[in-house]
Amino acid sequence: MADNQTHSIERDKFLTMAVNILHRAFIEAPRTDAKNLFKQVAEGKAVPLTKVEMEDKSVVRFDLALDHSEYPGTLNYSAFRTSLATTLGNLVNALQNKQNIPSFTAQNQPNNQIIGITGVTVEDDEPSVMVLSVQTADREAAVLLRPMYLDYEQFQRSQQQAEGGESTA
């Protein structure tokens, strides 16, 4: 992560920290607490999650938001939790296997990254694709973790193009 707040921590450690924070908030937490947190972020709110003291003794605040604008249908807690658990599990596997994990940034937004490991799930015969977006603040020690859904059809289209236009659906 090449920004002011996380340059002192290597990327894999940062991703491990992010995975652990999200796991505690949604997978380990009591269902009612996790569900209440989900309701807040599903309504478009950014919610403070935790503060972490770094090795250099600086403190970084981690917040949570959710982008489900590309989710096909109406997102409920169970579907979200399944998507998040799948995404986090895939990230853990990539980290444990020392894979090169790609990340993508918008041209004019270097502080906003999308981590290139997906979580693909199917709910009511409808596939969905989740990724983790990470946004760092310029002027404060804050990180916004934003699970987000991508349009799964773009993956089908790129797969079809890669296979010479054959349908894979």
Secondary structure, DSSP 8 states (H G I E B T S, - for coil): --STTTTTS-HHHHHHHHHHHHHIIIIIS-HHHHHHHHHHHHTT--EEEEEEE-TTS-EEEEEE--B-TT-SS---HHHHHHHHHHHHHHHHHHHHTT----EEEETTEEEEEEEEEEEEEEETTEEEEEEEEEEE-SSSSEEEEEEEEE-HHHHHHHHHHHTTS----
